[in-house]
Amino acid sequence: MQVKDTMCTDVRTCTPETPIKDIATIMCFNKISGMPVLDDERNVVGIISEKDILCSMFPDMKELVDSGAKANFEDMEKDYSSVLSKTVDDLMTRVVATVSPDMPILRAASMMWLRKIRRIPVTQDNKLVGILSMGDVHKAVFQESLLVK
């Protein structure tokens, strides 16, 4: 089975200029945890995830340890509104692993497992053509196993 047989082609995307407030709204109301960031030519230039947004609220741990201060999680939570005023470009992960449509799905799954990610953009000539999640892989392998019996 190949990635193209399993990937989702209806992918929510954003641009580096998209406000984090818009991204958080899309994520919360659509129950998605991340999306590819595209330039004007549909090239993948990053990925933004809930983890990127929430981790931006934490202080730099080295500075915290060096200063001897203690983390005040209640204050961090109150500071969420300042995160919402940022853009995707401020928080996105810029180095993005991708897979090709012709790759075997278990090879793609192994890439996700090694990188500890749950979804990976599918590109052809660096242009986004879909997205593959661990859930997509599991569902495909499960369905395939039902057909064998």
C-alpha positions in Angstrom: 0.0 0.0 0.0 1.3 3.4 -0.9 0.8 6.8 0.8 -1.4 8.0 -2.1 -3.8 5.2 -1.4 -4.3 6.4 2.2 -3.5 10.1 2.5 -6.1 12.8 3.0 -6.2 15.3 0.1 -8.6 17.8 1.8 -6.0 19.5 4.0 -6.4 22.6 6.1 -3.5 24.9 5.5 -2.3 28.3 6.4 0.4 30.9 5.5 3.2 32.3 7.6 1.2 35.5 7.9 -1.9 33.8 9.4 -2.6 35.1 12.9 -2.3 32.4 15.7 -5.8 33.4 16.9 -7.2 32.2 13.6 -5.2 29.0 13.8 -6.2 28.3 17.4 -9.9 28.8 16.4 -9.6 26.4 13.4 -7.8 23.8 15.6 -10.2 24.0 18.5 -13.5 24.0 16.5 -12.3 21.4 13.9 -10.5 19.1 16.3 -7.3 19.1 14.4 -3.9 19.4 16.0 -1.7 20.9 13.3 -1.5 22.1 9.7 1.0 22.6 7.0 2.2 26.2 6.3 2.4 27.0 2.6 3.8 29.9 0.6 2.0 31.4 -2.4 3.1 28.6 -4.7 1.8 25.8 -2.3 5.4 24.9 -1.2 5.6 23.6 2.3 7.6 26.1 4.3 6.7 24.8 7.8 4.1 23.2 10.1 2.2 24.7 13.0 0.8 22.5 15.7 -0.9 22.9 19.1 2.4 21.9 20.6 4.1 24.8 18.9 1.5 27.2 20.2 1.4 25.9 23.8 5.2 25.5 24.1 5.6 29.1 23.2 4.0 30.0 26.5 6.8 28.3 28.6 9.8 30.2 29.7 13.3 29.2 28.4 14.1 26.4 30.8 17.9 27.2 30.8 17.2 30.8 31.8 14.7 29.7 34.4 17.3 27.3 36.0 20.1 29.8 35.7 18.1 32.5 37.4 16.8 30.2 40.2 13.3 31.3 39.6 10.3 29.0 39.7 7.8 28.6 36.9 4.5 30.3 37.6 2.1 28.2 35.5 -1.0 30.3 36.4 0.8 33.4 35.0 1.8 31.5 31.9 -1.9 30.5 31.4 -3.0 34.2 31.7 -0.3 35.1 29.1 -2.1 33.0 26.4 -3.7 36.2 24.9 -0.2 37.5 24.0 0.4 34.2 22.1 -2.8 34.8 20.1 -1.4 38.1 18.9 1.5 36.4 17.1 1.6 35.0 13.6 2.3 31.5 12.3 5.7 32.7 11.2 6.6 33.4 14.8 5.9 29.9 16.1 5.9 27.4 13.2 8.4 24.5 12.9 10.5 25.3 9.9 12.2 22.0 9.3 9.5 19.7 8.0 9.8 16.1 7.1 7.7 15.1 4.1 6.8 11.9 2.3 6.0 11.3 -1.4 2.8 9.8 -2.6 4.6 6.7 -3.9 6.2 5.8 -0.6 5.0 2.6 1.2 2.7 3.7 4.1 4.6 1.7 6.7 7.8 3.5 5.6 6.0 6.8 6.1 4.7 5.6 9.5 8.3 4.6 10.5 9.4 8.2 9.7 6.6 9.6 11.9 7.5 7.2 14.7 11.2 8.1 14.6 10.4 11.9 14.6 7.6 11.4 17.3 5.0 13.1 15.1 1.5 12.1 14.3 1.0 13.6 10.9 3.3 14.2 7.9 2.8 16.3 4.8 2.7 14.5 1.4 4.5 16.5 -1.3 5.4 16.2 -4.9 8.2 18.6 -6.0 7.8 20.3 -2.6 4.1 21.1 -3.4 1.5 19.9 -0.9 -0.7 17.1 -2.3 -2.0 15.7 1.0 -1.3 14.7 4.5 -0.9 11.3 6.2 -1.6 10.6 9.8 -0.8 7.7 12.0 -4.6 7.1 12.2 -4.8 6.9 8.4 -2.0 4.3 8.4 -3.6 2.3 11.2 -7.0 2.3 9.5 -5.6 1.2 6.1 -3.6 -1.6 7.6 -6.6 -2.7 9.7 -8.9 -2.7 6.6 -6.3 -4.6 4.6 -6.1 -7.2 7.3 -9.8 -7.7 7.2 -9.7 -8.4 3.5 -7.0 -11.1 3.9 -9.2 -13.3 6.1 
